[in-house]
């Protein structure tokens, strides 16, 4: 049985209102909110969690507190530009009881396939036996894990699985074909591709959208598993509506803005909106306040 199945949430990381620094109290409220929604797990400090903005010390401290606070499994992203920092965060997460860690290749500089392969082999060597390690592929923001490297690493049996956030049907097909030779946990990381990926045999999703609209993703996943095509298509259409709206905003800020309407404090953004984007945010929130109760009802009743 796969380690993770169904809908896991990529959590946002709230910042303070007076300065851009991690707000531990608000971040733990997000953990509580997601626990109450009964998602299958929480992933911290992915792209939705804006990990590049926070120090290693902030990431370690919050991961420690979230793991202790959460009633559901917590996965910690340990991606960093330097190997030793990634290793430090992975070992600390393992010691504190993380259900798993995941990592992208080191970011900022462009690395070739050989260096990416070596990075992951060294990371899994350091935490082997302490916690499962997942590959995390997010080429839109970082070095891609080349398909041949992902295949080699996954077939080695040393990695628990992969979160593929590429949004590429071709890459997903490659992973599905690889899994015919060796079982591993295949997790979709791009919400646009979730329904197609789950229908084709992916074990689940680590979803940024599920941080704001967990009811929709949970009901959609249940419909896919049950083979209810009509409900699946309807809820996937609703998910795509939400994705289209948040595409107007940089990074995860549409998700953060949506969460403010659900009573959660997000704090200061890492970058200010332009006046045009600020006006679009007002329009989005007006739409979301009317849209959310409708789709919550549909998710419960369809």
N, C-alpha and C positions, 0 to 999 in steps of 0.2 A: 504493500500500500504506500502511495506517495506520502512524504512527510507533511505536505500542505496540499489542501484541496479547497476548491470553492473561492470565495471572495475574501481576500486580504486587503487591507487598506494601506496605501502610502500616505503617511500622516504629514500634515503641514507642521511647521515649527514656528509658533508664535514668537514675536519679538516684543520687547518692551515698548511702551508708548512714548517714553521720553528719550530713548536712544536705541540704536539698532544693536540689541544684544538679546540673547535668548531669555525669554520669560518663562521660568520654570513652572510657576503656578499656572499660567495659562496653558502651557504645553501639557501639563498633567491633566488639565480639564479636557483637552482633546483626547487624551488616552481614556479618560472616564467615559466620554461621549461615545467613542468607538466601541468600548467594552459593552456599553448599554445597548448598542445597535446589534450586537451579537455577530460581528464579522468574525472570520476564522482566524485572523491574526493582524498584527500591526507591523509595518515596516517603517523604521525610523531613518531619517536623514538620507532618503533618496532624493531624486530631483525635486519632487513635490515638497520635500523637507528642506530644500535649499542648503544642503550641507556645505557648499564652499564658503558660505558666509560666516561659519562658526568655527571657533578654535577647537583643537583636539580636546582641550580640557572641558569645554562646554559640552561637546558631544559625549564624552565619557561620563560626565556627571549626569546629564539628562538620561542617557541610555540606562545607567545604573538605577536611577529612580523610577523610570518607566517600567523596567523589567520587574521591579519589586511591586509596583503599583498595579500592573495589569493582571487580569484574570485569564487572559488569552495569550497565546504565544507572541513573542516580540522578536522580530528580525532586525538586526542592526547593520546598516550599510557602513562600511569602513573605508570607502574610497578616499584616497588622498593622493597628492602629487608625489609624495615620498613613501617608499616602502616601509620604513621604520614606523612612521606614524600609523599607517594602515595596520601593521602588525600589532602595535600597541593597543589600538582600539579593538582589534579582533580578540586579542588575549583578554582584555578587560571585560568585553562583552561575554566571552565564554565563561570566565570566572564568576560573573554575576548572574548566570543562568539564562542567557539569550537562547532562544530556540534555534537560531542559526545566525550566521553572518553572511553578507554578500558584498561583492566588490566589483567595481568597474576597473578597467586598466587605469594606471596613473594618468591624471589629467594635465592639461595645458600643453605640454610638449607632445609632438607626434612621435609615436613609437612604432617600430615594425613588429611583425608577427613573432619573431624570435624573442624579443624583449617582453612582449605581452605574455607569451607562453611561460617564460622564466619567472615573471612576476607572480603569476598564479601558482606555479609549482612551489615557489618559495613560501608563499602565503599559506597554502594548504599544509606544507610541511611543518610550519611553526604552530599551527593550531590543530593538527591532526589528532583525533581522539578527544578533543575538548569540546568541539561544536561543529555541526555541519557547515560546509562552505558552499555558497552559490556563486556562479558567474552572473554578472550583471551587465548586459549589453545595451548601451544607450548611445548609438553613434551620432544622434542629432547634436549632442552636447560634448562628446568626448571621442577618444579613440574607439573604434569598433573592435570587437573581438572577432578576428577573421574566422570565417566559417570553418576552415580546416583546423584552426586552433581550438575552437569550441568543440568540434568533433573529437579531436585527440584527447582533450582534457576530460570530456564527459565519458568517453569510452574507457578511460583509465580506471574508473570506479572510485576515484578519490574525491570527487565533487558530488554533492547531493543533487544538484540540478542547475537550472539556469532561469533567470528572469530576463526575458527578451523584450526589450522596449523599443526595438527597431521599427516596429510597424510594418515590416517587410514580409509579404506573403512568401517570397522566395526563401528568406532566412528561416521563417517558421517551418516551411516544408523541409528544409535541410535538417532541422532539429527533429521533426517527426520521423524522417527517414533514419536519422542516427539512432533514435530510440528503438527502432526495430532490432538493433544489434545489442543494445545495453539499456536497461531501464534506468531512468532518472526522472526527477521531478521537473516537469516542463510548465513554467509559469509565464503567462502573457503579461507584459508590462506596459502595453499601449492600449488604452481604452477603445480606440477606434477598431482595433483588431480583435477585441475580446470575444465577441459572439462567434466570429468565424473560427478563431483559434480553439475555443472551447468545443465547438461542434466537431472539430477535427481531432479532438482527443487531448488537448491541453488540460492539465490538472486544475487550473484555476487562473486567477489574476491577482496581481498586486496593483491596485487601482488608485490613482489620484482622485478620480471623480467620486469614488466610494467614500472619500473623506467628507465630501459635502452632501452626497445623495446616496448613502449606503442602502436605503430601502430599495432603490431602483436596481442597483447592481445585485443585491441579494435575491430579489424576485426574478431578475433576468437569469441568474445562474440556475435557480430552481427550475425555471421554465425550460432551459436548455437541457438540463439533466433529465427532466421528465419527458422530453420530446414533444413539448407543447409548442408547435411551430407558430401558431397564431399569437400566443402570448409572448413568445420570444421576439417575433418581428415587431410587435407593438412596443415592447419595452426597449428594444434596441433602437428603434426610431426615437424614442424619448431620450435615450442616452446620447444619441448623435445630435439632438437638438441642444442639449447642454454643452456638449463638446464644441459645437459651432459657436456658441456664445463665448465660452471661455477662451477660445482662440483669438479673441480680440485683445487679450491682455498678455503681457510678458510673463513667462514662467508660470508659477502656480497661483498668480494673483486673482484670477477669476474664482478659483476654488476658495481662496482665503476670503474674498469679498462675500461669497455665498455663505460661508460659515458665520459671518457676522450677523446675518439675518436669523441664524439659529441660536443666537445668544452667546457665541464664543468670541473671546477677545483675541484679535490678531496682532494688534500693535502696529508699529511703524514698518512700512515697506523698505526693502533694501534700496530701492530706487524710487524717486517720485514719479507719479503719473504726469504726462503732459496734460494741458487743459482739455484737449480733445479726448484723450483716454479717460480722464476724470468724468467728462460728460457721458461717455459710453458706459462707464461703471454705474452711474446713476440710472441709466436706461436699463442696464442689465439687472440691477437689483430690483427695480420695479417689476420687470418681467419675471424674475425668479420668485418673488413673493407671491405672485399669482399662479405661477406654474407648479411650484413645489407641492401644495396641498392636493392639486389635481392628480399629479403623478404618484403621490403617496397613496391616494385612494385607488388608483389603477393598479399599483403594485400589490395592494392588499386584496383586491377583488378579482382581478383578471384570472 
